[in-house]
């Protein structure tokens, strides 16, 4: 595989100079690192991906990750609600402010600082100063500078005896609102936006059992969340079950053909039966050895 990887890199290197290609990435794939089941979550009325993300992260993911054998449930296609601040360059110039100054003010006022410890009657308390900006109103009312009033200059120094200064609030120079940030990836199912749920199993657990447990849990979640649609896109358990079924059919056909060939050559029923009994005995012994050594047929 390492030689094939290097050969592929050499073969693809001429395409790296193509200006239409932004990035060319070649990676080695481990089947054990792939999700055992991929689910698409959607809602006919809820089109906000941030709202779907909250439901998927706070409830659905927790219901799946607590199942035995499930190692992780990763989300894709979600959007995160972020606070956006749109500054007005003309107002900034009028108040002699810069974007860097506003960013510095926001950073200095959006902190959670430890104030030490206080011990009273044998109980120790942790003191914290919390000045987190947790709402649009708090951000809009943030003082980002001062403007000259009654003979005071823009730096805040009074030029008259009775001079004062007036604060400049962020809402005066910028528009503040919550919006969904641009998503890193987009998941669509039949043209509709969805949230992808990738379920990964623990290495020591059987893939088929994990998939069956997740499928049963999805039935309960559907009943608890009417209106939400779950569509299983990929399911490794189905492939493994199909592969095992093919192996079983091949074994039965192979045993039957072996018995027929033995009878044609030996032409004795008793001798053919004695030799034929060795086939299932060897098969049972082989699978017992696989069982006690912890070997499985998860990957064919």
C-alpha atoms as one frame of an Amber mdcrd trajectory, in Angstrom:
protein
   0.000   0.000   0.000   2.877   2.383   0.718   4.319   1.801  -2.768   0.894
   2.288  -4.343   0.500   5.507  -2.336   3.810   6.861  -3.664   2.971   5.811
  -7.234  -0.358   7.619  -6.997   1.334  10.770  -5.695   3.776  10.727  -8.626
   0.949  10.181 -11.125  -1.114  13.061  -9.701   1.731  15.565  -9.287   1.327
  17.054 -12.827  -2.238  18.059 -11.986  -1.071  20.142  -8.993   0.016  22.925
 -11.386  -3.497  23.229 -12.815  -4.813  26.716 -11.863  -8.397  25.375 -11.716
  -7.472  23.016  -8.849  -7.328  24.708  -5.444  -6.054  21.736  -3.467  -5.022
  18.184  -4.273  -5.070  15.820  -1.301  -4.265  12.094  -1.270  -4.859  10.152
   1.937  -4.777   6.526   3.013  -8.149   5.256   4.178  -8.676   3.003   7.171
 -12.052   1.171   7.023 -12.107   0.986  10.834 -12.054   4.800  10.987 -15.219
   5.155   8.885 -18.652   5.686  10.462 -20.649   2.471  10.735 -23.868   4.342
   9.994 -24.587   7.749   8.446 -27.919   9.452   9.198 -29.501  12.547   7.635
 -31.676  14.667   9.964 -34.197  17.141   8.572 -37.456  18.870   9.420 -40.057
  20.048   6.960 -40.800  23.285   8.829 -37.506  24.016  10.605 -35.048  25.246
   7.974 -32.626  26.990  10.344 -29.546  24.761  10.521 -28.570  26.303  13.862
 -31.920  25.210  15.348 -31.528  21.711  13.921 -27.982  21.625  15.282 -29.173
  22.443  18.796 -31.688  19.591  18.695 -29.196  17.156  17.174 -26.438  18.071
  19.627 -28.430  18.400  22.853 -30.781  15.422  22.482 -30.240  13.102  19.516
 -26.460  12.853  19.871 -26.733  12.214  23.613 -29.307   9.476  23.041 -27.040
   7.704  20.547 -23.658   8.141  22.204 -24.831   6.515  25.439 -25.517   3.249
  23.589 -23.139   0.365  24.155 -20.517   0.159  21.436 -20.971   3.734  20.140
 -17.725   5.694  20.471 -18.662   9.031  18.871 -21.448  10.786  16.986 -20.108
  13.580  14.771 -22.279  16.314  13.237 -21.842  17.808   9.775 -23.707  20.433
   7.788 -24.648  22.433  10.879 -24.500  26.193  11.268 -23.342  28.081  14.377
 -25.053  31.263  15.544 -22.449  33.994  16.024 -22.499  37.650  16.978 -21.709
  39.924  14.020 -20.678  43.570  14.388 -20.958  45.732  11.264 -19.134  49.031
  11.734 -19.948  52.243   9.880 -16.692  53.673   8.475 -18.100  57.211   8.234
 -19.166  57.269  11.889 -15.852  55.766  12.946 -14.041  58.558  11.125 -16.340
  61.192  12.653 -15.623  59.945  16.185 -11.937  59.310  15.392 -12.151  55.614
  16.205 -10.614  52.584  14.514 -11.737  48.988  14.201  -8.690  47.846  16.202
  -9.690  50.092  19.106 -13.229  48.684  19.091 -11.908  45.111  18.956  -9.601
  45.856  21.890 -12.479  47.308  23.926 -14.651  44.256  23.258 -11.850  41.861
  24.185 -11.013  43.675  27.434 -14.677  43.790  28.515 -15.509  40.203  27.541
 -13.517  38.277  30.137 -13.999  36.030  33.124 -11.198  36.833  35.577 -10.371
  34.902  38.723 -10.347  37.135  41.808  -8.754  34.661  44.201 -10.220  32.718
  47.116 -12.082  33.741  50.267 -12.204  31.473  53.328 -15.037  31.881  55.808
 -15.888  29.495  58.673 -13.735  26.802  57.151 -15.398  27.089  53.736 -13.298
  28.285  50.823 -15.054  30.282  48.068 -13.706  30.945  44.601 -14.181  34.573
  43.554 -14.565  35.348  39.857 -15.218  38.613  38.064 -17.580  37.869  35.184
 -17.906  40.580  32.540 -18.971  38.359  29.674 -21.013  40.025  26.933 -23.882
  37.561  26.643 -26.529  39.600  24.819 -26.903  42.071  21.965 -27.930  44.802
  24.415 -24.748  44.400  26.450 -22.622  44.640  23.333 -24.525  47.644  21.989
 -24.153  49.482  25.317 -20.409  48.907  25.430 -18.450  52.165  25.708 -15.812
  52.271  22.961 -14.625  55.849  23.409 -15.482  59.394  24.469 -16.456  62.466
  22.505 -15.627  66.056  23.278 -18.354  68.061  25.080 -18.226  71.667  26.312
 -14.731  72.523  25.267 -13.216  69.061  25.652 -11.101  67.543  22.947 -11.532
  64.054  21.493  -8.863  62.549  23.797 -10.985  63.201  26.880  -8.853  66.108
  28.276 -10.937  69.058  29.378 -10.112  72.356  27.727 -12.444  74.381  29.912
 -12.951  74.619  33.624 -16.403  73.033  33.553 -15.684  70.710  30.685 -17.152
  67.119  30.595 -17.015  64.094  28.377 -19.758  61.947  26.833 -19.338  58.221
  26.175 -19.532  56.750  22.689 -21.549  53.543  22.670 -20.927  50.778  20.187
 -24.482  51.094  18.854 -23.631  54.605  17.637 -20.915  53.399  15.266 -21.949
  49.814  14.475 -24.873  47.454  13.981 -24.888  44.400  16.252 -26.942  41.266
  15.586 -26.833  37.484  15.806 -26.487  35.589  12.518 -25.533  32.113  11.388
 -21.879  31.932  10.456 -20.889  30.489   7.094 -20.879  26.682   7.474 -17.728
  24.647   6.915 -19.702  22.081   4.918 -23.230  21.590   3.609 -25.284  18.403
   3.669 -28.174  18.008   1.232 -30.620  15.115   0.893 -32.695  15.193  -2.288
 -31.942  18.902  -2.608 -32.952  19.816   0.968 -30.531  20.996   3.666 -29.972
  18.419   6.389 -27.775  17.655   9.373 -25.477  14.651   8.992 -24.946  12.317
  11.965 -21.894  10.054  11.610 -21.919   7.225  14.158 -18.536   5.654  14.989
 -18.202   2.408  16.923 -15.646   1.301  19.471 -12.983  -0.971  18.022 -13.778
  -4.027  20.159 -17.514  -4.093  19.383 -19.249  -5.916  16.564 -20.352  -3.649
  13.727 -23.629  -5.448  13.049 -24.678  -5.336  16.709 -23.866  -1.628  17.003
 -25.827  -0.804  13.847 -28.833  -2.805  15.059 -28.792  -1.031  18.430 -28.600
   2.395  16.761 -31.454   1.525  14.378 -33.658   0.460  17.305 -32.835   3.666
  19.189 -33.757   5.747  16.128 -37.260   4.282  16.273 -37.667   5.561  19.835
 -36.279   8.974  18.893 -38.730   9.252  15.984 -41.625   8.715  18.390 -40.241
  11.323  20.818 -39.631  13.910  18.071 -42.620  14.081  15.739 -41.906  16.096
  12.611 -38.220  15.228  12.495 -37.141  12.938   9.667 -34.278  10.444   9.924
 -32.877   8.868   6.787 -30.139   6.223   6.958 -27.760   6.981   4.087 -25.069
   4.348   4.600 -25.076   1.286   6.813 -22.036  -0.976   7.092 -24.161  -3.599
   8.856 -26.178  -4.208   5.695 -23.013  -4.837   3.679 -21.571  -7.161   6.333
 -24.828  -9.129   6.613 -24.936  -9.482   2.836 -21.291 -10.613   2.757 -21.851
 -13.190   5.512 -24.930 -14.475   3.683 -22.851 -14.892   0.511 -20.191 -16.756
   2.518 -22.816 -19.096   3.985 -24.262 -19.842   0.554 -20.773 -20.420  -0.852
 -19.917 -22.795   2.017 -23.076 -24.842   1.561 -22.576 -25.004  -2.204 -18.912
 -25.912  -1.746 -19.749 -28.730   0.671 -22.417 -30.092  -1.679 -20.084 -30.028
  -4.695 -17.297 -31.662  -2.669 -19.592 -34.519  -1.628 -20.742 -35.046  -5.221
 -17.164 -35.101  -6.544 -16.113 -37.532  -3.795 -18.964 -39.883  -4.636 -18.102
 -39.787  -8.361 -14.520 -40.814  -7.643 -15.101 -43.243  -4.731 -18.448 -44.673
  -5.881 -19.163 -45.822  -2.316 -21.803 -44.192  -0.129 -20.249 -45.221   3.194
 -16.757 -44.004   2.353 -18.156 -40.773   0.895 -20.107 -40.067   4.095 -17.055
 -40.690   6.286 -14.901 -38.268   4.291 -17.755 -35.753   3.999 -18.190 -35.603
   7.786 -14.648 -34.229   8.035 -15.696 -31.048   6.197 -18.151 -29.649   8.825
 -15.865 -30.833  11.630 -12.987 -28.785  10.241 -15.312 -25.827   9.692 -16.598
 -25.878  13.273 -13.064 -26.204  14.616 -11.909 -23.254  12.502 -14.700 -20.965
  13.694 -14.123 -22.000  17.308 -10.477 -21.013  16.999 -11.535 -17.676  15.509
 -13.993 -17.132  18.365 -11.501 -17.831  21.159  -8.860 -15.650  19.485 -11.250
 -12.717  19.185 -11.291 -12.709  15.386 -14.441 -11.516  13.580 -15.828 -11.292
  10.057 -16.647  -7.582  10.283 -14.477  -6.679   7.281 -14.458  -9.010   4.296
